[in-house]
Amino acid sequence: MQSIQSLLEVCNHASKEANESIKDLVGKREAYKSVYMGADGTRTRLIDDRAEKAIFEVLKSYGNCRILSEEYGEYIPDKKPEITFVIDPLDGTYNAAHGIPFYSTSIAVGNADLSSIYFQYLANFEHLNLTTPPDSFICGENAAICHFYHPIQGPVRRSN
């Protein structure tokens, strides 16, 4: 299993790249233009497609991983994957496309066959007030203790 720190770093990087890739589309009519039918059976909007492509580039560079996304579907590398990333590149597409500042990217990480999810990441994009809720969270084996990571405040440990 990869270290929590390395997973946090790759997820932060992926989220930042997604944010950068869509910032010129936020609040613009063209952002909501349908570009294809997604793997989940819903229309993929231009803004979703851009966010997903940015995230895929980062995750593919991370190593031998499988990626599941509501837009693309399943990406499997040539070799047997070591881990699986499950992503929602842009949770809140309508909001982002219409300039409503309430949207994020979500990433879950598990073993290759997804029999276990051991890392969850949720990032609000940088234009939001990130004082609450925390930017992301990591729950270890003991689910009563979670480590939250806030982009401004840094790591915060909380007990449930």
Secondary structure, 3 states (H helix, E strand, C coil): CCCHHHHHHHHHHHHHHHHHHHCCCCCCHHHHCEEEECCCCCEEEHHHHHHHHHHHHHHHHHCCEEEEECCCEEECCCCCCCEEEEEEEEECHHHHHCCCCCCEEEEEEEECCCCCEEEEEEEECCCCCCCCCCCEEEECCCCCEEEEEECCCEEEEEEC
